[in-house]
């Protein structure tokens, strides 16, 4: 269905996905792919995975948690909680 590859860059591994399904938007150098109602994958235009944005429910309403992928450590780092999905996605541009 899709092809994944690992590219090695100066001692690190970068996960690259070779597809862009429906529901993809590209803005400011990053592509946003909605995986389901509450989860978006954030990639560079080259396909390198930067992280994910997940919608969570809170007593005050929906919040969006941005998680940056740390490929060398094979884990994710939560970089912040936001009140809008756009704000959560913007943190991956930098």
C-alpha positions in Angstrom: 0.0 0.0 0.0 2.8 2.4 0.9 6.5 2.3 1.0 8.6 3.3 4.0 12.3 3.7 3.9 15.0 4.7 6.4 17.6 7.2 5.2 20.8 7.7 7.1 21.9 11.3 7.6 25.2 12.0 9.5 24.8 9.2 12.0 21.0 9.4 12.4 18.1 7.6 10.8 15.2 9.5 9.3 11.9 7.8 8.5 10.5 8.7 5.1 7.0 7.8 3.9 6.5 7.5 0.2 2.8 8.4 -0.2 0.4 11.2 0.4 -3.2 10.0 0.9 -6.4 12.0 0.7 -6.7 14.5 3.5 -3.1 15.8 3.0 -2.4 19.5 3.2 0.9 21.2 2.6 1.8 24.6 4.1 5.0 26.4 5.1 7.2 23.5 4.2 5.4 20.8 6.1 2.7 18.3 5.0 -0.2 17.4 7.3 -1.8 14.0 6.9 -4.9 13.2 8.9 -4.7 9.6 10.0 -8.1 9.6 11.8 -10.4 12.0 13.5 -8.0 12.7 16.4 -4.5 12.2 14.9 -2.4 14.0 12.2 1.1 13.1 11.0 3.4 16.0 10.2 6.1 15.5 7.6 8.5 17.6 5.6 7.7 17.9 1.9 10.4 15.3 1.4 8.4 12.8 3.4 10.6 12.9 6.5 8.3 12.4 9.6 8.6 15.3 12.0 5.9 14.1 14.5 2.2 14.0 15.3 -0.6 16.1 16.6 -3.2 14.4 18.7 -6.6 15.9 19.7 -7.6 15.1 23.3 -10.7 16.0 25.3 -10.4 18.1 28.4 -13.0 19.7 30.7 -12.4 23.0 28.9 -12.8 21.5 25.4 -10.6 20.0 22.8 -6.8 20.4 23.2 -4.1 19.5 20.7 -0.9 17.9 21.8 2.1 18.2 19.5 4.7 15.4 19.7 8.0 15.7 17.9 9.6 12.5 16.7 13.2 11.9 18.0 14.4 9.2 15.6 17.8 8.6 17.3 16.1 7.9 20.6 13.1 6.1 18.9 10.5 8.0 20.9 8.3 11.1 20.9 8.7 14.3 22.9 5.6 16.3 23.7 6.4 19.9 22.8 3.2 21.5 23.9 -0.6 21.6 24.3 -2.6 24.0 22.2 -6.2 25.2 21.9 -6.2 25.0 18.1 -4.9 22.4 15.7 -3.3 25.2 13.6 -1.2 26.3 16.5 -0.1 22.8 17.3 0.9 22.2 13.7 2.8 25.5 13.5 5.4 24.3 16.1 6.8 21.9 13.5 7.7 24.6 11.0 10.7 25.7 13.1 
